[in-house]
Amino acid sequence: MTRPRVGVAVLTMGDRPRELRSLLDSVANQDEPPTMTVVVGNGTRLPPLPEGVTAVELPENLGVSGGRNVALDVLRESGVVDVVVDLDDDGLLVDPHVLRRIADLHQDDPRLGIISFRIADETGFTARRHIPRLRAKDPMRRGYVTTFLGGGHSLSMRMLDETGGWPDEFFFAHEETDLAWRALDRDWRILYEPELLLQHPRTSPARHAVYHRMTARNRVWLARRHLPALLVPVYLTVWTALTLARDRSATGLRAWRAGFAEGLRTPCGRRRPMRWRTVWRMTRLGRPPIV
């Protein structure tokens, strides 16, 4: 296999110009630089960017999924990118070998569709939610997984050509799982590689006002879009129980209930249930598609 050409995509809402510049500098300082870097302003004007960075300013906020699909289109049309690296605009590549290592991994395994980075704050701490497996005591344990981290990952263009891109209608929350399930059902592999580090400040996803509603709605859509009919009620029951056990906020639970109802009554996109063979594969990887 010829060496994959790696491109970088960054989505921003324009509220972190200093962090964005630091991230772009860390991308430029890689010992194997990207063939193309695209920054998408999601409903915002962009600050001045380094020379050679492609800027795209969207007139409205299309959400995480929509904004990343715009970046994918630009990278695909360039014809110089085989692997896309998505990075959060407030992240930082502290190791100069990240992009070279990504190219190595994709070159060595043509069926490697997705690589998930390790995300840690400036002290080296990795939050539980940033480890894409159920048994998550050791963030340094490498291996194949069933989902990936939105803040730092790579995607094979060949895989995207087979699976399609990000689910525009999701806007925000669980768009990674939707893409991961489609990839697994088409026999692509997802690797969690903790040596690939994105330094990122410690935050909570609940800081977003729409978090509870979008999380509930999109979980229902995931089940309706991708699970065999027998597993849909199991998946939704398990996640309802987990939510009630974890979330003590009356405001959050009200928003969650509204999102759950919205997920049941609104169109979820095309239904294409995964094969039972994929269910078994995910189970062997340690995370059956019910939790």
C-alpha positions in Angstrom: 0.0 0.0 0.0 1.3 3.5 -0.9 1.8 5.9 2.0 -1.5 7.6 3.0 -1.6 11.3 2.7 -2.9 12.9 5.9 -5.1 16.0 6.0 -6.3 17.9 9.1 -9.7 19.4 9.7 -10.6 21.8 12.5 -14.0 23.1 13.4 -14.4 26.3 15.4 -17.2 28.6 16.6 -14.7 31.5 16.7 -14.6 31.8 20.5 -11.1 30.4 21.1 -8.8 32.2 18.7 -5.7 31.8 20.9 -6.2 28.1 21.4 -6.9 27.6 17.7 -3.7 29.3 16.7 -1.7 27.1 19.2 -3.3 24.0 17.7 -2.5 25.1 14.2 1.1 25.8 15.2 1.3 22.3 16.7 0.0 20.8 13.4 2.5 22.8 11.4 5.3 21.6 13.7 4.7 17.9 13.0 7.7 16.1 11.5 5.5 14.8 8.7 3.2 17.8 8.0 -0.3 17.3 6.6 -0.9 17.6 2.9 -3.8 20.0 3.6 -5.3 21.7 6.6 -8.8 23.1 6.6 -10.4 25.3 9.3 -14.2 25.6 9.2 -15.9 28.6 11.0 -19.2 27.1 12.0 -21.5 30.1 11.7 -18.7 32.5 12.4 -15.9 34.7 10.9 -12.5 33.3 11.2 -9.5 35.1 12.7 -6.3 35.4 10.6 -4.9 31.9 9.9 -1.4 30.7 9.2 -0.2 30.7 5.6 -1.3 27.6 3.7 -4.4 26.8 5.9 -7.7 26.7 4.0 -10.4 28.7 5.6 -14.1 28.1 5.2 -16.7 30.4 6.8 -20.2 29.0 7.1 -23.1 31.5 7.4 -24.8 29.4 10.0 -23.9 26.8 12.6 -24.4 23.4 11.1 -23.4 21.6 14.2 -20.5 19.2 14.7 -21.7 16.8 12.1 -22.6 19.3 9.4 -19.4 21.4 9.9 -17.2 18.3 9.7 -19.0 17.2 6.6 -18.1 20.5 5.0 -14.5 20.0 5.9 -14.6 16.5 4.5 -16.0 17.8 1.2 -13.2 20.3 0.9 -10.5 17.7 1.6 -12.0 15.1 -0.7 -12.2 17.6 -3.6 -8.6 18.5 -3.1 -7.6 15.0 -4.2 -4.5 15.1 -1.9 -5.9 13.4 1.2 -6.4 9.7 2.0 -6.8 10.0 5.8 -8.6 12.9 7.7 -7.6 13.9 11.2 -10.3 15.8 13.1 -9.0 17.9 16.0 -10.9 20.0 18.6 -10.0 23.7 18.2 -8.9 23.9 21.9 -6.7 20.8 21.7 -2.9 20.6 21.2 -0.6 18.1 19.6 2.3 18.0 22.1 4.2 15.2 20.3 5.6 16.1 16.8 5.2 12.5 15.6 1.4 12.2 15.7 0.7 12.5 12.0 3.6 10.3 11.0 2.4 7.6 13.3 -1.1 7.9 11.9 0.2 7.4 8.4 2.2 4.4 9.6 -0.8 2.7 11.1 -3.1 3.2 8.2 -0.4 2.1 5.8 0.2 -1.1 7.8 -3.5 -2.0 7.9 -5.7 -1.3 4.9 -8.9 -2.1 6.8 -8.1 0.3 9.6 -10.9 2.8 9.3 -10.7 4.9 12.4 -8.0 5.6 15.0 -9.0 7.2 18.3 -6.5 9.3 20.2 -6.0 9.5 23.9 -7.3 12.8 25.3 -5.7 14.1 28.5 -5.4 17.5 30.2 -2.2 19.4 30.9 -1.6 17.2 34.0 -1.8 14.0 32.0 -5.3 13.0 33.4 -7.7 11.2 31.1 -11.3 11.4 32.0 -13.4 8.2 32.1 -15.6 9.4 29.3 -12.5 9.8 27.1 -11.7 6.1 27.1 -13.8 4.3 24.4 -14.4 1.1 26.2 -16.4 -0.2 29.2 -13.5 -1.4 31.3 -11.6 1.9 31.4 -9.3 1.8 34.4 -6.2 2.1 32.3 -6.2 4.8 29.7 -2.9 3.5 28.3 -4.4 0.1 27.2 -4.3 -0.1 23.5 -6.8 -2.1 21.4 -9.6 -2.4 19.0 -12.9 -0.7 20.2 -16.4 -0.1 19.0 -16.5 3.7 19.1 -14.0 6.6 19.1 -13.4 10.1 20.5 -14.7 13.1 18.6 -12.0 15.5 19.9 -9.1 13.7 18.2 -9.2 10.9 15.6 -8.4 9.8 12.1 -10.8 8.6 9.4 -9.9 6.7 6.3 -11.3 8.3 3.2 -11.9 4.8 1.7 -14.0 4.0 4.7 -16.0 7.2 4.4 -16.6 6.5 0.7 -18.3 3.2 1.8 -20.1 4.3 5.0 -21.0 7.9 4.2 -19.9 10.9 6.3 -21.2 12.3 9.6 -24.9 12.2 10.3 -26.0 15.8 9.6 -29.3 15.5 11.4 -27.5 14.6 14.7 -26.0 18.2 15.0 -24.2 17.3 18.2 -23.9 14.2 20.4 -23.3 10.5 19.5 -22.3 11.3 15.9 -19.1 9.3 16.5 -21.1 6.2 17.5 -23.3 6.5 14.5 -20.3 6.6 12.2 -18.5 3.9 14.2 -21.4 1.4 14.0 -21.6 1.9 10.2 -17.9 1.3 9.9 -18.0 -1.9 12.0 -20.9 -3.2 10.0 -18.8 -2.9 6.8 -15.9 -4.8 8.4 -13.6 -1.8 9.2 -11.5 -1.7 12.3 -11.4 1.0 15.0 -8.2 1.3 17.0 -7.7 3.1 20.3 -4.1 4.2 20.3 -3.1 5.9 23.5 0.3 6.9 22.2 -1.5 9.4 20.0 -2.2 12.2 22.5 -4.4 15.3 22.1 -3.9 17.6 25.1 -7.2 19.1 25.9 -8.5 21.1 28.9 -10.7 19.2 31.3 -14.4 20.0 30.5 -17.9 18.5 30.8 -20.1 17.9 27.8 -23.0 19.2 29.9 -21.6 22.7 29.5 -23.5 22.8 26.2 -27.1 24.0 26.7 -28.5 21.4 24.4 -26.5 18.5 25.8 -29.3 16.6 27.7 -31.9 16.9 24.9 -29.5 16.0 22.1 -28.0 13.1 24.0 -31.4 11.5 24.6 -32.8 12.3 21.1 -29.7 11.0 19.3 -29.5 7.8 21.4 -33.1 7.0 20.3 -32.1 7.8 16.7 -29.1 5.5 16.9 -31.2 2.6 18.0 -33.8 3.2 15.4 -31.3 3.6 12.6 -28.8 0.8 13.3 -30.0 -1.9 15.8 -31.8 -5.1 14.9 -35.5 -4.7 16.1 -35.0 -7.1 19.0 -32.2 -4.9 20.5 -33.9 -1.5 20.2 -36.0 -1.7 23.4 -33.1 -3.3 25.3 -30.7 -0.6 24.3 -33.2 2.2 25.2 -34.1 0.6 28.5 -30.5 0.2 29.6 -29.7 3.8 28.8 -32.8 5.1 30.5 -31.8 3.2 33.6 -28.2 4.5 33.5 -29.4 8.1 33.0 -31.8 8.0 35.9 -29.1 6.5 38.1 -26.4 9.0 37.1 -28.3 12.3 36.6 -29.7 14.0 39.7 -30.5 17.3 38.0 -34.3 17.9 37.7 -33.6 20.4 34.8 -31.4 17.9 33.1 -33.8 15.1 33.4 -36.7 17.2 32.0 -34.6 18.1 29.0 -33.6 14.4 28.6 -37.2 13.3 28.7 -38.1 15.9 26.0 -35.2 14.7 23.8 -36.2 11.0 24.3 -39.8 11.8 23.1 -38.4 13.8 20.2 -36.3 10.9 19.2 -39.3 8.6 19.1 -41.6 10.9 17.1 -39.3 12.5 14.6 -37.6 11.0 11.5 -34.2 9.5 12.3 -32.9 9.1 8.7 -32.5 5.9 6.8 -32.9 2.7 8.8 -30.2 0.1 8.0 -29.9 -2.4 10.9 -26.5 -3.9 11.5 -26.0 -7.6 10.9 -26.1 -10.0 13.8 -22.5 -10.8 12.9 -21.6 -7.2 13.8 -23.5 -7.5 17.1 -21.4 -10.5 17.9 -18.2 -8.8 16.8 -18.9 -5.8 19.1 -19.7 -8.2 22.0 -16.3 -9.9 21.5 -14.7 -6.5 21.6 -16.2 -5.9 25.0 -19.1 -3.6 24.2 -22.3 -5.2 22.8 -24.6 -2.6 21.3 -26.9 -2.4 24.3 -24.8 -0.2 26.5 
